[in-house]
C-alpha cells in the first residue's frame, strides 16, 4: 500500500463514518418526532395533569377530571 492511498484511506474513513452517523440520526429524529408533531400538549387548570390530544382539537377535556383546557403555548 502506497503512502498516498494510506493517507487517503484514513482521511476518508472518518468522513464516511460521520456521514453514516448523520444519516442514521436524522432518520431516527424524523421517525420519532413525526408522531409528536401531530398532537398538541394540554395542561389541566383544575388538577394540573399534562396530556396530549389530536391537533384538530382546540379545547380538550382532561382525562382525569373532565374540565376543558386550552393547549400549552411553548
N, C-alpha and C positions, 0 to 999 in steps of 0.2 A: 504494500500500500504506500503510495507516494505521500509526501508531506502535504501537498495541496488537497488531495482527496481526504486525508485525515482531518485537516482543519475544516474543510467544507462539511464533512460528516458531523463533526462536533459542534459546528455552528448551526446547522440545520436541525439537528435533533431537538434542542430546546425550543426552537421556533415551532416545530411540528407539535411538540408536547403542549405548548401554550395554546396553539390553535385548537387542538383536540379538546383541551380542558375548557376553553371558552365556548366552543360549540356545545359541549355536554352541559355546562352550567346554564347556558342560555336556553336550551331545550327544557331543562328541569324548571327554570323560572317560568317559562311560558306554560308548562304543563300544570304547575301548582298554583299559579296566580290567576289563571284564566277563570276558574270557577268562582274565585273570590270577587272578581270584578262584577259579576252578575248579581251580587247580593249587597244589600245595604245593612249597616250596623245601627241598631237601636239600643237606647238605654231607657229603662222604665223610670218614670219620675216618682212613682209610688214606692216600689220595692228596691230599685237600683239594679235590677238584673240587666245584663248586657246580652243581646241576642241578635241574630241575623234574620232577614226576610228577603223576599223577592225584590228586584229592582223596580218593578212597576208600582209597588205599594208606597204611598206617601205617609199614611198613618197605619201603624201595625199594632195589634193588640199584644200585650205581654203574655207569654205562655204561662207565667206563674200566677199573676193576679188579674189579668184581663183588661187592664187600663190601656187606652190607646196612646201611642207615643210617636213622636217625630224622629226622623233619622238623626244620627250624630253627624255634625259637620266637623271635619278634621282640619 
